Amino acid sequence: KVPTNSRGQRNIRCKFCLEHQSDWTAAVLVGKTVHIQWEDGRWFSAKVLSYNNCLNTSLVHYNYDNKREKVQFLESGIAFTPGQLEPFKWKPVKPLKRRSPEEAQ
C-alpha cells in the first residue's frame, strides 16, 4: 500500500532514495519552526511545510515576508537552496527529539 499525506495525495518514494537514505532526514522538520540565517547575517524564522525525500528538499514559509522557498537542510546545521552555491546556517527553534530505532519502525 502506498502511504498518503493529510490531503490524500500519494507519497511515492523512488527505489534509489530508499536505498540511499541516511538515518537523519529533514522530514523530521516538517511542521516545525526553524531559524535560517540570511546573507546579511540576520536570522529569520520559517515554518517547514513539507519535505520531498527524492529531491531532499523542504518547502519553508518565512514569517517575516510571507514568502516560500525550497531548502536542502543538512543535519550539521548547514543548508542550501537550489541554484545557490553558498551554504547558510539553520537551527531548530526547539531541540529536535531523537527517535530510537524502535520508534523509527
C-alpha positions in Angstrom: 0.0 0.0 0.0 1.3 3.5 -0.9 1.0 5.9 2.1 -0.8 9.2 1.6 -0.4 12.6 3.3 -3.2 14.5 5.1 -4.7 15.7 1.7 -4.9 12.1 0.4 -2.0 12.6 -2.1 0.2 9.6 -2.7 3.6 9.7 -1.0 5.7 7.8 -3.5 9.5 7.4 -2.9 11.8 6.2 -5.6 13.8 3.0 -5.0 17.1 4.8 -5.3 16.0 7.2 -2.5 15.0 4.4 -0.2 18.3 2.6 -0.7 20.5 5.7 -0.1 18.5 7.2 2.7 20.6 8.2 5.8 19.4 7.8 9.4 18.5 11.5 9.5 16.4 13.4 7.0 14.8 16.8 7.1 11.5 15.0 7.2 11.7 15.4 11.0 11.4 19.2 10.5 8.0 19.1 8.8 5.6 21.2 10.9 8.4 22.7 13.0 9.8 26.2 13.0 13.5 26.8 12.3 15.7 29.8 12.2 17.6 30.5 8.9 20.5 32.8 8.6 20.3 35.1 5.6 23.3 36.5 3.7 23.4 39.7 5.8 23.8 37.6 9.0 20.3 38.2 10.4 18.3 35.2 11.5 14.7 34.7 10.4 12.1 32.1 11.4 10.4 29.9 8.9 8.0 27.0 9.2 8.8 23.8 7.4 5.7 23.0 5.4 6.8 19.8 3.5 9.7 17.5 2.6 10.5 15.8 -0.7 12.5 12.7 0.0 13.7 12.1 -3.6 15.0 15.7 -4.0 16.0 16.1 -0.4 14.4 19.5 -0.2 11.9 21.1 2.1 9.4 23.8 1.4 9.6 26.6 4.1 7.4 29.6 4.7 9.1 32.7 6.1 7.1 34.5 8.8 9.0 37.8 8.0 7.9 38.4 4.4 5.3 35.6 3.9 7.4 34.0 1.1 8.1 30.4 0.4 11.4 28.8 -0.6 12.9 25.3 -1.2 15.7 24.5 1.1 18.0 21.5 1.5 18.7 21.1 5.2 21.7 19.1 6.5 21.9 17.7 10.0 25.1 19.6 10.6 23.2 22.9 10.6 24.2 23.9 7.1 21.6 24.4 4.3 21.4 25.2 0.6 18.8 26.5 -1.8 18.6 25.1 -5.3 20.8 27.1 -7.6 22.6 28.8 -4.8 26.3 27.9 -4.3 26.9 29.4 -0.9 25.6 27.5 2.1 23.9 29.1 5.0 23.2 28.2 8.6 20.0 26.9 10.1 18.9 25.7 13.6 15.7 24.4 15.1 13.7 26.8 17.4 13.3 23.9 19.8 15.7 21.0 20.2 14.7 18.0 18.0 13.8 14.8 19.7 16.0 11.9 18.5 14.0 8.8 17.7 15.1 5.5 19.0 15.4 2.6 16.4 12.2 1.1 17.8 10.2 4.3 17.2 11.5 4.5 13.6 9.8 1.2 12.7 
